[in-house]
């Protein structure tokens, strides 16, 4: 497990604890925007990780939106 994975898990846990899906969406979009220059400079491993992190943030946001609208 790499340090950026641990940082991702910590940020995800904090955002899930706060329970604000909008913050999760912002974090997911931020990861996607940060990955674009890395793909341009052929730094594929880190860019691919950022895309996976973005998917995790957005999936968590969708689940939280779904839970809040269900109530």
C-alpha positions as CSV (number, residue, x, y, z in Angstrom):
1,X,0.0,0.0,0.0
2,X,1.4,3.3,-1.1
3,X,1.3,6.6,0.9
4,X,-1.2,8.1,-1.5
5,X,-3.5,5.1,-0.9
6,X,-3.4,5.8,2.8
7,X,-4.1,9.5,2.3
8,X,-7.0,8.6,0.0
9,X,-8.5,6.3,2.7
10,X,-8.1,8.9,5.4
11,X,-9.7,11.7,3.3
12,X,-12.5,9.3,2.3
13,X,-13.2,8.4,5.9
14,X,-13.2,12.0,7.0
15,X,-15.6,13.0,4.2
16,X,-17.9,10.0,4.9
17,X,-17.9,11.0,8.6
18,X,-18.9,14.6,7.7
19,X,-21.7,13.1,5.4
20,X,-21.6,15.9,2.8
21,X,-21.9,14.2,-0.6
22,X,-21.1,17.5,-2.4
23,X,-17.6,17.5,-0.8
24,X,-17.1,14.0,-2.1
25,X,-18.1,15.1,-5.6
26,X,-15.7,18.0,-5.4
27,X,-12.9,15.7,-4.3
28,X,-13.7,13.3,-7.2
29,X,-13.6,16.1,-9.7
30,X,-10.4,17.4,-8.3
31,X,-8.8,14.0,-8.7
32,X,-9.9,13.9,-12.3
33,X,-8.6,17.4,-13.0
34,X,-5.3,16.6,-11.4
35,X,-4.9,13.4,-13.5
36,X,-5.2,15.2,-16.8
37,X,-1.7,16.9,-16.8
38,X,-0.2,13.6,-15.5
39,X,-1.6,11.7,-18.5
40,X,-0.2,14.5,-20.7
41,X,3.3,14.1,-19.3
42,X,3.1,10.2,-19.5
43,X,3.0,9.7,-15.8
44,X,0.5,6.9,-16.1
45,X,0.7,5.1,-12.8
46,X,-0.1,8.1,-10.7
47,X,-2.7,9.4,-13.1
48,X,-4.4,6.0,-13.2
49,X,-4.5,6.0,-9.4
50,X,-6.1,9.4,-9.4
51,X,-8.8,8.2,-11.7
52,X,-9.5,5.3,-9.4
53,X,-9.6,7.6,-6.4
54,X,-12.1,9.8,-8.3
55,X,-14.2,6.8,-9.0
56,X,-14.2,6.0,-5.3
57,X,-15.1,9.5,-4.2
58,X,-17.9,9.7,-6.8
59,X,-19.3,6.3,-5.9
60,X,-19.4,7.2,-2.3
61,X,-21.1,10.5,-3.2
62,X,-23.8,8.6,-5.2
63,X,-24.4,6.2,-2.4
64,X,-24.7,9.1,0.1
65,X,-27.1,11.0,-2.2
66,X,-29.1,7.9,-2.6
67,X,-29.4,7.3,1.2
68,X,-30.4,10.9,1.9
69,X,-33.0,11.1,-0.9
70,X,-34.4,7.8,0.3
71,X,-35.3,9.1,3.7
